Amino acid sequence: MFEFQQYLGFILFLTILTTGFWLMIFLVGFVQYWIGGAIIELVKEKRAKKREQAI
């Protein structure tokens, strides 16, 4: 069915594919966390500025 070289190529392909998949999942989660934190900080700054102007 498979020769040894084809078997190694297939295993290498699966390794690269799964590594890329998990890296993509990690980066998507990290970017969402980063954007969420930036938005929260922006809202806090706007609230503080609004309170400062009100006083």
N, CA, C and O atoms as a Maestro MAE file, in Angstrom:
{
 s_m_m2io_version
 :::
 2.0.0
}

f_m_ct {
 s_m_title
 :::
 protein
 m_atom[220] {
  # First column is atom index #
  i_m_mmod_type
  r_m_x_coord
  r_m_y_coord
  r_m_z_coord
  i_m_residue_number
  s_m_chain_name
  s_m_pdb_residue_name
  s_m_pdb_atom_name
  i_m_atomic_number
  :::
  1 25 0.832 -1.188 0.000 1 A "MET " " N  " 7
  2 3 0.000 0.000 0.000 1 A "MET " " CA " 6
  3 2 0.877 1.252 0.000 1 A "MET " " C  " 6
  4 15 0.900 1.977 -0.995 1 A "MET " " O  " 8
  5 25 1.594 1.523 1.084 2 A "PHE " " N  " 7
  6 3 2.487 2.678 1.160 2 A "PHE " " CA " 6
  7 2 3.919 2.196 1.182 2 A "PHE " " C  " 6
  8 15 4.231 1.172 1.790 2 A "PHE " " O  " 8
  9 25 4.790 2.938 0.516 3 A "GLU " " N  " 7
  10 3 6.218 2.700 0.687 3 A "GLU " " CA " 6
  11 2 6.663 3.503 1.901 3 A "GLU " " C  " 6
  12 15 5.937 4.373 2.381 3 A "GLU " " O  " 8
  13 25 7.847 3.207 2.386 4 A "PHE " " N  " 7
  14 3 8.328 3.846 3.608 4 A "PHE " " CA " 6
  15 2 8.439 5.357 3.436 4 A "PHE " " C  " 6
  16 15 8.095 6.095 4.359 4 A "PHE " " O  " 8
  17 25 8.908 5.844 2.287 5 A "GLN " " N  " 7
  18 3 9.042 7.283 2.050 5 A "GLN " " CA " 6
  19 2 7.668 7.969 2.055 5 A "GLN " " C  " 6
  20 15 7.521 9.071 2.584 5 A "GLN " " O  " 8
  21 25 6.688 7.320 1.475 6 A "GLN " " N  " 7
  22 3 5.341 7.893 1.461 6 A "GLN " " CA " 6
  23 2 4.770 7.935 2.873 6 A "GLN " " C  " 6
  24 15 4.080 8.886 3.242 6 A "GLN " " O  " 8
  25 25 5.055 6.914 3.650 7 A "TYR " " N  " 7
  26 3 4.583 6.867 5.027 7 A "TYR " " CA " 6
  27 2 5.186 8.028 5.827 7 A "TYR " " C  " 6
  28 15 4.475 8.706 6.569 7 A "TYR " " O  " 8
  29 25 6.490 8.255 5.676 8 A "LEU " " N  " 7
  30 3 7.133 9.363 6.386 8 A "LEU " " CA " 6
  31 2 6.586 10.704 5.925 8 A "LEU " " C  " 6
  32 15 6.393 11.604 6.743 8 A "LEU " " O  " 8
  33 25 6.334 10.853 4.638 9 A "GLY " " N  " 7
  34 3 5.765 12.096 4.125 9 A "GLY " " CA " 6
  35 2 4.373 12.344 4.687 9 A "GLY " " C  " 6
  36 15 4.022 13.471 5.035 9 A "GLY " " O  " 8
  37 25 3.584 11.277 4.772 10 A "PHE " " N  " 7
  38 3 2.233 11.402 5.317 10 A "PHE " " CA " 6
  39 2 2.270 11.791 6.790 10 A "PHE " " C  " 6
  40 15 1.506 12.655 7.221 10 A "PHE " " O  " 8
  41 25 3.144 11.168 7.558 11 A "ILE " " N  " 7
  42 3 3.279 11.511 8.989 11 A "ILE " " CA " 6
  43 2 3.753 12.952 9.146 11 A "ILE " " C  " 6
  44 15 3.257 13.672 10.014 11 A "ILE " " O  " 8
  45 25 4.707 13.384 8.317 12 A "LEU " " N  " 7
  46 3 5.188 14.768 8.367 12 A "LEU " " CA " 6
  47 2 4.059 15.735 8.025 12 A "LEU " " C  " 6
  48 15 3.910 16.770 8.675 12 A "LEU " " O  " 8
  49 25 3.269 15.405 7.014 13 A "PHE " " N  " 7
  50 3 2.129 16.248 6.631 13 A "PHE " " CA " 6
  51 2 1.135 16.362 7.786 13 A "PHE " " C  " 6
  52 15 0.678 17.462 8.097 13 A "PHE " " O  " 8
  53 25 0.798 15.252 8.418 14 A "LEU " " N  " 7
  54 3 -0.153 15.298 9.538 14 A "LEU " " CA " 6
  55 2 0.406 16.106 10.710 14 A "LEU " " C  " 6
  56 15 -0.334 16.838 11.367 14 A "LEU " " O  " 8
  57 25 1.697 15.978 10.971 15 A "THR " " N  " 7
  58 3 2.323 16.729 12.058 15 A "THR " " CA " 6
  59 2 2.251 18.229 11.797 15 A "THR " " C  " 6
  60 15 1.878 18.999 12.682 15 A "THR " " O  " 8
  61 25 2.606 18.641 10.587 16 A "ILE " " N  " 7
  62 3 2.564 20.063 10.238 16 A "ILE " " CA " 6
  63 2 1.126 20.576 10.276 16 A "ILE " " C  " 6
  64 15 0.875 21.681 10.757 16 A "ILE " " O  " 8
  65 25 0.191 19.786 9.774 17 A "LEU " " N  " 7
  66 3 -1.216 20.190 9.763 17 A "LEU " " CA " 6
  67 2 -1.747 20.389 11.180 17 A "LEU " " C  " 6
  68 15 -2.384 21.404 11.460 17 A "LEU " " O  " 8
  69 25 -1.495 19.440 12.073 18 A "THR " " N  " 7
  70 3 -2.017 19.571 13.437 18 A "THR " " CA " 6
  71 2 -1.309 20.688 14.204 18 A "THR " " C  " 6
  72 15 -1.932 21.379 15.010 18 A "THR " " O  " 8
  73 25 -0.006 20.866 13.956 19 A "THR " " N  " 7
  74 3 0.706 21.966 14.612 19 A "THR " " CA " 6
  75 2 0.131 23.305 14.168 19 A "THR " " C  " 6
  76 15 -0.087 24.196 14.989 19 A "THR " " O  " 8
  77 25 -0.111 23.443 12.874 20 A "GLY " " N  " 7
  78 3 -0.698 24.680 12.369 20 A "GLY " " CA " 6
  79 2 -2.088 24.920 12.910 20 A "GLY " " C  " 6
  80 15 -2.452 26.055 13.216 20 A "GLY " " O  " 8
  81 25 -2.870 23.856 13.033 21 A "PHE " " N  " 7
  82 3 -4.230 23.989 13.562 21 A "PHE " " CA " 6
  83 2 -4.202 24.500 14.995 21 A "PHE " " C  " 6
  84 15 -4.918 25.446 15.326 21 A "PHE " " O  " 8
  85 25 -3.390 23.892 15.846 22 A "TRP " " N  " 7
  86 3 -3.361 24.307 17.245 22 A "TRP " " CA " 6
  87 2 -2.753 25.686 17.412 22 A "TRP " " C  " 6
  88 15 -3.156 26.433 18.304 22 A "TRP " " O  " 8
  89 25 -1.784 26.038 16.566 23 A "LEU " " N  " 7
  90 3 -1.223 27.385 16.607 23 A "LEU " " CA " 6
  91 2 -2.283 28.410 16.218 23 A "LEU " " C  " 6
  92 15 -2.367 29.476 16.829 23 A "LEU " " O  " 8
  93 25 -3.089 28.098 15.212 24 A "MET " " N  " 7
  94 3 -4.159 28.998 14.798 24 A "MET " " CA " 6
  95 2 -5.169 29.174 15.932 24 A "MET " " C  " 6
  96 15 -5.591 30.296 16.208 24 A "MET " " O  " 8
  97 25 -5.559 28.085 16.589 25 A "ILE " " N  " 7
  98 3 -6.509 28.166 17.702 25 A "ILE " " CA " 6
  99 2 -5.934 29.037 18.825 25 A "ILE " " C  " 6
  100 15 -6.642 29.875 19.384 25 A "ILE " " O  " 8
  101 25 -4.659 28.843 19.151 26 A "PHE " " N  " 7
  102 3 -4.010 29.630 20.204 26 A "PHE " " CA " 6
  103 2 -3.987 31.110 19.836 26 A "PHE " " C  " 6
  104 15 -4.322 31.959 20.661 26 A "PHE " " O  " 8
  105 25 -3.596 31.423 18.613 27 A "LEU " " N  " 7
  106 3 -3.489 32.819 18.203 27 A "LEU " " CA " 6
  107 2 -4.855 33.501 18.140 27 A "LEU " " C  " 6
  108 15 -4.973 34.671 18.505 27 A "LEU " " O  " 8
  109 25 -5.873 32.802 17.690 28 A "VAL " " N  " 7
  110 3 -7.215 33.388 17.649 28 A "VAL " " CA " 6
  111 2 -7.680 33.711 19.071 28 A "VAL " " C  " 6
  112 15 -8.241 34.779 19.311 28 A "VAL " " O  " 8
  113 25 -7.451 32.800 20.003 29 A "GLY " " N  " 7
  114 3 -7.817 33.061 21.393 29 A "GLY " " CA " 6
  115 2 -7.037 34.216 21.986 29 A "GLY " " C  " 6
  116 15 -7.594 35.037 22.714 29 A "GLY " " O  " 8
  117 25 -5.757 34.285 21.682 30 A "PHE " " N  " 7
  118 3 -4.910 35.347 22.211 30 A "PHE " " CA " 6
  119 2 -5.316 36.699 21.654 30 A "PHE " " C  " 6
  120 15 -5.363 37.683 22.392 30 A "PHE " " O  " 8
  121 25 -5.610 36.760 20.363 31 A "VAL " " N  " 7
  122 3 -6.001 38.024 19.740 31 A "VAL " " CA " 6
  123 2 -7.335 38.503 20.308 31 A "VAL " " C  " 6
  124 15 -7.502 39.698 20.553 31 A "VAL " " O  " 8
  125 25 -8.282 37.599 20.519 32 A "GLN " " N  " 7
  126 3 -9.564 37.997 21.112 32 A "GLN " " CA " 6
  127 2 -9.358 38.539 22.528 32 A "GLN " " C  " 6
  128 15 -9.980 39.530 22.910 32 A "GLN " " O  " 8
  129 25 -8.500 37.899 23.294 33 A "TYR " " N  " 7
  130 3 -8.205 38.352 24.653 33 A "TYR " " CA " 6
  131 2 -7.571 39.743 24.611 33 A "TYR " " C  " 6
  132 15 -7.912 40.606 25.421 33 A "TYR " " O  " 8
  133 25 -6.658 39.961 23.679 34 A "TRP " " N  " 7
  134 3 -5.949 41.225 23.542 34 A "TRP " " CA " 6
  135 2 -6.920 42.339 23.153 34 A "TRP " " C  " 6
  136 15 -6.892 43.417 23.747 34 A "TRP " " O  " 8
  137 25 -7.769 42.090 22.170 35 A "ILE " " N  " 7
  138 3 -8.721 43.098 21.722 35 A "ILE " " CA " 6
  139 2 -9.733 43.404 22.831 35 A "ILE " " C  " 6
  140 15 -10.081 44.566 23.045 35 A "ILE " " O  " 8
  141 25 -10.205 42.373 23.535 36 A "GLY " " N  " 7
  142 3 -11.139 42.581 24.631 36 A "GLY " " CA " 6
  143 2 -10.541 43.440 25.729 36 A "GLY " " C  " 6
  144 15 -11.209 44.333 26.250 36 A "GLY " " O  " 8
  145 25 -9.296 43.184 26.086 37 A "GLY " " N  " 7
  146 3 -8.627 43.985 27.103 37 A "GLY " " CA " 6
  147 2 -8.438 45.423 26.671 37 A "GLY " " C  " 6
  148 15 -8.593 46.346 27.472 37 A "GLY " " O  " 8
  149 25 -8.101 45.616 25.400 38 A "ALA " " N  " 7
  150 3 -7.923 46.975 24.887 38 A "ALA " " CA " 6
  151 2 -9.237 47.747 24.920 38 A "ALA " " C  " 6
  152 15 -9.255 48.933 25.248 38 A "ALA " " O  " 8
  153 25 -10.328 47.080 24.584 39 A "ILE " " N  " 7
  154 3 -11.637 47.746 24.601 39 A "ILE " " CA " 6
  155 2 -12.030 48.110 26.029 39 A "ILE " " C  " 6
  156 15 -12.545 49.202 26.272 39 A "ILE " " O  " 8
  157 25 -11.792 47.211 26.967 40 A "ILE " " N  " 7
  158 3 -12.123 47.490 28.371 40 A "ILE " " CA " 6
  159 2 -11.315 48.679 28.882 40 A "ILE " " C  " 6
  160 15 -11.855 49.545 29.570 40 A "ILE " " O  " 8
  161 25 -10.030 48.727 28.552 41 A "GLU " " N  " 7
  162 3 -9.200 49.856 28.981 41 A "GLU " " CA " 6
  163 2 -9.667 51.160 28.347 41 A "GLU " " C  " 6
  164 15 -9.653 52.202 29.003 41 A "GLU " " O  " 8
  165 25 -10.076 51.122 27.097 42 A "LEU " " N  " 7
  166 3 -10.579 52.318 26.415 42 A "LEU " " CA " 6
  167 2 -11.842 52.833 27.094 42 A "LEU " " C  " 6
  168 15 -11.999 54.038 27.294 42 A "LEU " " O  " 8
  169 25 -12.743 51.912 27.449 43 A "VAL " " N  " 7
  170 3 -13.980 52.309 28.135 43 A "VAL " " CA " 6
  171 2 -13.661 52.919 29.503 43 A "VAL " " C  " 6
  172 15 -14.270 53.915 29.895 43 A "VAL " " O  " 8
  173 25 -12.712 52.326 30.228 44 A "LYS " " N  " 7
  174 3 -12.333 52.871 31.540 44 A "LYS " " CA " 6
  175 2 -11.753 54.277 31.410 44 A "LYS " " C  " 6
  176 15 -12.053 55.151 32.223 44 A "LYS " " O  " 8
  177 25 -10.921 54.496 30.387 45 A "GLU " " N  " 7
  178 3 -10.344 55.824 30.177 45 A "GLU " " CA " 6
  179 2 -11.424 56.848 29.841 45 A "GLU " " C  " 6
  180 15 -11.394 57.974 30.338 45 A "GLU " " O  " 8
  181 25 -12.379 56.455 28.997 46 A "LYS " " N  " 7
  182 3 -13.456 57.379 28.642 46 A "LYS " " CA " 6
  183 2 -14.318 57.709 29.855 46 A "LYS " " C  " 6
  184 15 -14.726 58.858 30.021 46 A "LYS " " O  " 8
  185 25 -14.604 56.718 30.710 47 A "ARG " " N  " 7
  186 3 -15.389 56.961 31.923 47 A "ARG " " CA " 6
  187 2 -14.651 57.904 32.871 47 A "ARG " " C  " 6
  188 15 -15.253 58.805 33.456 47 A "ARG " " O  " 8
  189 25 -13.335 57.688 33.019 48 A "ALA " " N  " 7
  190 3 -12.548 58.543 33.902 48 A "ALA " " CA " 6
  191 2 -12.511 59.977 33.372 48 A "ALA " " C  " 6
  192 15 -12.600 60.930 34.147 48 A "ALA " " O  " 8
  193 25 -12.382 60.127 32.061 49 A "LYS " " N  " 7
  194 3 -12.363 61.462 31.470 49 A "LYS " " CA " 6
  195 2 -13.715 62.149 31.649 49 A "LYS " " C  " 6
  196 15 -13.777 63.347 31.926 49 A "LYS " " O  " 8
  197 25 -14.794 61.387 31.489 50 A "LYS " " N  " 7
  198 3 -16.139 61.933 31.652 50 A "LYS " " CA " 6
  199 2 -16.367 62.376 33.101 50 A "LYS " " C  " 6
  200 15 -16.941 63.439 33.339 50 A "LYS " " O  " 8
  201 25 -15.922 61.568 34.066 51 A "ARG " " N  " 7
  202 3 -16.058 61.917 35.475 51 A "ARG " " CA " 6
  203 2 -15.228 63.157 35.810 51 A "ARG " " C  " 6
  204 15 -15.650 64.000 36.601 51 A "ARG " " O  " 8
  205 25 -14.050 63.258 35.206 52 A "GLU " " N  " 7
  206 3 -13.173 64.392 35.465 52 A "GLU " " CA " 6
  207 2 -13.790 65.689 34.945 52 A "GLU " " C  " 6
  208 15 -13.674 66.733 35.587 52 A "GLU " " O  " 8
  209 25 -14.440 65.625 33.795 53 A "GLN " " N  " 7
  210 3 -15.072 66.810 33.235 53 A "GLN " " CA " 6
  211 2 -16.331 67.181 34.028 53 A "GLN " " C  " 6
  212 15 -16.681 68.359 34.102 53 A "GLN " " O  " 8
  213 25 -17.006 66.212 34.612 54 A "ALA " " N  " 7
  214 3 -18.233 66.466 35.357 54 A "ALA " " CA " 6
  215 2 -17.939 67.172 36.688 54 A "ALA " " C  " 6
  216 15 -18.782 67.906 37.204 54 A "ALA " " O  " 8
  217 25 -16.764 66.952 37.227 55 A "ILE " " N  " 7
  218 3 -16.429 67.528 38.536 55 A "ILE " " CA " 6
  219 2 -15.980 68.948 38.437 55 A "ILE " " C  " 6
  220 15 -15.664 69.568 39.453 55 A "ILE " " O  " 8
  :::
 }
 m_bond[219] {
  # First column is bond index #
  i_m_from
  i_m_to
  i_m_order
  :::
  1 1 2 1
  2 2 3 1
  3 3 4 2
  4 3 5 1
  5 5 6 1
  6 6 7 1
  7 7 8 2
  8 7 9 1
  9 9 10 1
  10 10 11 1
  11 11 12 2
  12 11 13 1
  13 13 14 1
  14 14 15 1
  15 15 16 2
  16 15 17 1
  17 17 18 1
  18 18 19 1
  19 19 20 2
  20 19 21 1
  21 21 22 1
  22 22 23 1
  23 23 24 2
  24 23 25 1
  25 25 26 1
  26 26 27 1
  27 27 28 2
  28 27 29 1
  29 29 30 1
  30 30 31 1
  31 31 32 2
  32 31 33 1
  33 33 34 1
  34 34 35 1
  35 35 36 2
  36 35 37 1
  37 37 38 1
  38 38 39 1
  39 39 40 2
  40 39 41 1
  41 41 42 1
  42 42 43 1
  43 43 44 2
  44 43 45 1
  45 45 46 1
  46 46 47 1
  47 47 48 2
  48 47 49 1
  49 49 50 1
  50 50 51 1
  51 51 52 2
  52 51 53 1
  53 53 54 1
  54 54 55 1
  55 55 56 2
  56 55 57 1
  57 57 58 1
  58 58 59 1
  59 59 60 2
  60 59 61 1
  61 61 62 1
  62 62 63 1
  63 63 64 2
  64 63 65 1
  65 65 66 1
  66 66 67 1
  67 67 68 2
  68 67 69 1
  69 69 70 1
  70 70 71 1
  71 71 72 2
  72 71 73 1
  73 73 74 1
  74 74 75 1
  75 75 76 2
  76 75 77 1
  77 77 78 1
  78 78 79 1
  79 79 80 2
  80 79 81 1
  81 81 82 1
  82 82 83 1
  83 83 84 2
  84 83 85 1
  85 85 86 1
  86 86 87 1
  87 87 88 2
  88 87 89 1
  89 89 90 1
  90 90 91 1
  91 91 92 2
  92 91 93 1
  93 93 94 1
  94 94 95 1
  95 95 96 2
  96 95 97 1
  97 97 98 1
  98 98 99 1
  99 99 100 2
  100 99 101 1
  101 101 102 1
  102 102 103 1
  103 103 104 2
  104 103 105 1
  105 105 106 1
  106 106 107 1
  107 107 108 2
  108 107 109 1
  109 109 110 1
  110 110 111 1
  111 111 112 2
  112 111 113 1
  113 113 114 1
  114 114 115 1
  115 115 116 2
  116 115 117 1
  117 117 118 1
  118 118 119 1
  119 119 120 2
  120 119 121 1
  121 121 122 1
  122 122 123 1
  123 123 124 2
  124 123 125 1
  125 125 126 1
  126 126 127 1
  127 127 128 2
  128 127 129 1
  129 129 130 1
  130 130 131 1
  131 131 132 2
  132 131 133 1
  133 133 134 1
  134 134 135 1
  135 135 136 2
  136 135 137 1
  137 137 138 1
  138 138 139 1
  139 139 140 2
  140 139 141 1
  141 141 142 1
  142 142 143 1
  143 143 144 2
  144 143 145 1
  145 145 146 1
  146 146 147 1
  147 147 148 2
  148 147 149 1
  149 149 150 1
  150 150 151 1
  151 151 152 2
  152 151 153 1
  153 153 154 1
  154 154 155 1
  155 155 156 2
  156 155 157 1
  157 157 158 1
  158 158 159 1
  159 159 160 2
  160 159 161 1
  161 161 162 1
  162 162 163 1
  163 163 164 2
  164 163 165 1
  165 165 166 1
  166 166 167 1
  167 167 168 2
  168 167 169 1
  169 169 170 1
  170 170 171 1
  171 171 172 2
  172 171 173 1
  173 173 174 1
  174 174 175 1
  175 175 176 2
  176 175 177 1
  177 177 178 1
  178 178 179 1
  179 179 180 2
  180 179 181 1
  181 181 182 1
  182 182 183 1
  183 183 184 2
  184 183 185 1
  185 185 186 1
  186 186 187 1
  187 187 188 2
  188 187 189 1
  189 189 190 1
  190 190 191 1
  191 191 192 2
  192 191 193 1
  193 193 194 1
  194 194 195 1
  195 195 196 2
  196 195 197 1
  197 197 198 1
  198 198 199 1
  199 199 200 2
  200 199 201 1
  201 201 202 1
  202 202 203 1
  203 203 204 2
  204 203 205 1
  205 205 206 1
  206 206 207 1
  207 207 208 2
  208 207 209 1
  209 209 210 1
  210 210 211 1
  211 211 212 2
  212 211 213 1
  213 213 214 1
  214 214 215 1
  215 215 216 2
  216 215 217 1
  217 217 218 1
  218 218 219 1
  219 219 220 2
  :::
 }
}
